[in-house]
């Protein structure tokens, strides 16, 4: 799978499925089932490091886990998040994006709308593939309470269609729509030519991204983080009982 294949899936109407992954073992498993793409997300702050949010995830964290995933999934399309404060200028964004590419990523993802167009354009001139991320942006909500988060999201939704078009025009190759109302997500998907990937945004995008740990362990971590608590129909595997049964059989 590569970017050309993913863009062809949008044109043909075939849904794109992306799963998060942070280690070689799961990466090998996801590659074996031919998932369309793997996202090494800064959500590792919660799922791997046990933190409350993504704000303390470092570039070194992302490099480490991107290398791990790329070792396990050597032929999969890998997207890695640029963590907070790593793409504030063109030069900084390129330096850090290049580090993720050298670690094994094929594309980098960054959060923000039209204000990031110059950075996206700069990365594209350096042959870095870029995935945008608009809607609910976890990196932007540091020290906010729930009401402030809700207000920030509503403010973002006011310009989200213009942001999506601006990111596409500046050279973004893909776009994550996070916690976006389904009718707006559908409109954006119809208006732009690059694939849209929904997260808690209904089923009208060109594809969806799911957090692997949520699917496997009924984790509530991302539900604490994201405003839309829509449960996945796949959240039914009880690993705890599986492990308990394993231990019982060996006692």
N, C-alpha and C positions, 0 to 999 in steps of 0.2 A: 504494500500500500504506500502511496505517496500523495503529494498535494494535488497533482493532476488527477489522480483517481478520485480523491475526495471532491474535487470540483465537478468531476463528471457525474458523481452520485447526485449532486444537487440538480444538475440538468436533467438527469433521468428520473428524478423523484424517489430514488432509493435512499432510505434513511441512514444517517451516519450515527454510529454508536462509539462513544469515547468513554473510557474508564480511567480513573485515577490510579496511579501505582507509584510506589516509593522504593521498591526493592527488586532484586534480581529474580527471586523465586516466583513471586506473583507475576512479574513481567514475562517470565518464561511461560507461565500458565496462560496468560492473556494472549500471548503470541500464538500459542498452540490452538486456541479457539478462534483465531483470526479476527480479533477485535479490530475495528477500523483504525483507531489511533489510541495512544496512551498519553495521558496528561500527568506529568510530574508536577503536582500542584503545591503551592505554598500552604495548602491545607494540611501539609505534613506538620505544621506547627501544632495543630490540635491532635491529629491522629497518630503521629510518631513521637513528637516531643512532649505531648501532654499539656500544651499551653492553652490559654483561653481563646486565642485568635491567631491571626497570621503575622502580627506586627513585629515579632522578634525573630522571624525567619530570616536568616542571612543568605548572602550569595553563596558562601561556602557550604551551607546546608543544601542549597539547590544543586550545586555542582556535585556534591557527594552523592545525592540520591539520583541525580540524572545519570551519573556514571554507573551506578548500581543497576538502574533500569536498562540502560543501553547494553550492559553486559548480558542481561537476561533475555532481552528482546532485540536481537541483532538485525532483524529485518523489518521491525515494526516502525510506523511513523510516530515519532516522539515529540511532544510539545512540552516545554518547560516554562514555568512561571518566572518572570523577573520579579524578585521580591521588592518590598517597599523601599523607597529611597535609592534604588539602583538604576533609575532611568530619568533623572531629573534634568539632564542636559544631553545634547546629541552625542557628545564624546563619551560621557559616562554610560549612556545607554548602549552604544556600540561596543565599548570595552567589555561590559558585563554580559551583553547578549552573545558576543563572540566566545566568552568563557563557557557559556552553556552549550553553544554549538560544538565547541571543542570537547565538551564532556559527553557528547552523544546526542544532543537534541537536534531535531530538524527544523524546529520552529520555536519562537519565544512568544509568550503571552504577556500582555501588559494591560493595566486597568486605567481607563480614562476615555474621554470623548474627544471633541474637536480640539481641545487644548494640546493634544498629543500628536497632532498631524505632522508637525515638523520633525518630531522624533521618529515617527513611523516612516516618513519619507526618507530620512537620513539612513535608517536601518535598511530600507529597500535598496538605496543606492550602493550599500555595502553587501548586497546579496543575502541579507538576513530575512527569512520568512517571518511574518508577524501575524499573530492572532490578537485581535482587540478583545476587550471585555468591558461591557457597559451594563447599565442597570444598577443592581446592588453591587457595590465595590468594597469588599472587606478591608482593603488597605486604607480606605478613606474615612473610616469611622472610629478612629482611635479616641478613646475617652468620651464617647457619646453614649447617652442613655437610650432606651428603646424609643422614646418619643422623638429624640433628635435623629435617630437612625431612620425612622419612618419619614420624617420631614425631608431628610437628605435624599431618600429614595424618590419621594414625590417630586422634588426639585429636579432630580436627574431625569425623570420620565418626561418632564416638560420639554426637554430638548433632545430626547433620545433618538428620534428619527433623523434629525439633522446631524447628530453625532455619528450615527451609523453611516450615513452617506459621506460624511467628511472623512471617516476612517477608511472607507472603501476607496475614495478618490485619492487619498494620500498613499495608498499602496497596501493596505491590510489585505491579507489573503483569506482570513476567516474571522468570524465574530461570535463571541460568547454573549448571550443575552441572559442575564442573571436576575431572577425574580421579577420578570417583566410580565405584565398582564398579557394573556394569550392573544387578545385581539391586536395589541400593539406589536407583539412578536410576529404575528402573521403578516401584518402590514410591512414591517421591516424586511422580512424574508422575501416578500414579493417585490419589494422596491430595489433591493441590491442584488448584485450578481455573484457575490462571494457566499460561501456556505455560512449559515447561521446555526449555532449550536446552543440549544436551550438548557438552562439549569433552573429548575422550578419555574418554568415559563410556559407550561402547557406542551401540547404535541404538534404545534404548527410550524416549528422550526425545521430546518433541513436535517437536524440531528439533535441528539441530547448527550450530555456528559453526566455520568453518575460517579459517585464516590464509592469505591470498591468496599470499604469497610462498612458503609451503610448497607450495602446489598448483602454482605455476609453475616453481619453481627447485629443487625437492628440497632446500630449505634444512634444515639440522639445528638451526637456532637454537632453535625452540620445543621440539625434542626435548631439547636441553640444559636447557631451563627446566622443562618439565613431566615428571612422573614416568612417565606412561604413554607409551611410545614407539610406540604403534600407528601404523603408516604408513597414510596415505590411499591408496586405490587410484587416486586421480587424480594422484598424484605421479609423472608419467611424461613431462612436457614438458621437453625439454632445450633451454632457451633459450641456453645456452652454445654448443651446436653450431649453432643457428640463426644466432647472431651471427657465429660463425667462418665459416660458409658465406657470409654476407652480405659480410663483409670480403674473403674469398677471391675472390668474384665481381667485386670492384671493385679488385683489386690489379693 
